Amino acid sequence: MKTVTARDWTRRSQLCFGVAVICVLFLVETAVAHRSVPHPASPIIWGVLGLVGTGAVVAGIVCRLRARRAGQAARR
């Protein structure tokens, strides 16, 4: 089994934060679109985007912490 290095954890954390930014952009876009053309499914879409974005931020924080720990362990 391959060991996961600090670099791998950092890359994963950056990917998670990128997904969170994309979710925020889609949230803003759907909120603006909802003003001009309301759709009954908008709250469901907002909820899904919010959950995915929140999960991505949490996963990004966890990966960043693991990268920091792996970096400290490699220095020892």
ChimeraX attribute file (.defattr): number of C-alpha atoms within 10 A of each C-alpha:
attribute: neighborCount
match mode: 1-to-1
recipient: residues
	/A:1	3
	/A:2	4
	/A:3	6
	/A:4	11
	/A:5	15
	/A:6	21
	/A:7	13
	/A:8	15
	/A:9	22
	/A:10	18
	/A:11	14
	/A:12	18
	/A:13	24
	/A:14	17
	/A:15	16
	/A:16	23
	/A:17	20
	/A:18	16
	/A:19	19
	/A:20	24
	/A:21	15
	/A:22	14
	/A:23	21
	/A:24	18
	/A:25	13
	/A:26	16
	/A:27	20
	/A:28	13
	/A:29	11
	/A:30	18
	/A:31	16
	/A:32	12
	/A:33	13
	/A:34	15
	/A:35	9
	/A:36	8
	/A:37	9
	/A:38	12
	/A:39	11
	/A:40	8
	/A:41	9
	/A:42	15
	/A:43	13
	/A:44	10
	/A:45	14
	/A:46	18
	/A:47	12
	/A:48	14
	/A:49	19
	/A:50	17
	/A:51	14
	/A:52	16
	/A:53	22
	/A:54	17
	/A:55	16
	/A:56	21
	/A:57	20
	/A:58	16
	/A:59	18
	/A:60	24
	/A:61	16
	/A:62	16
	/A:63	22
	/A:64	20
	/A:65	16
	/A:66	19
	/A:67	22
	/A:68	16
	/A:69	14
	/A:70	17
	/A:71	15
	/A:72	11
	/A:73	11
	/A:74	10
	/A:75	6
	/A:76	5
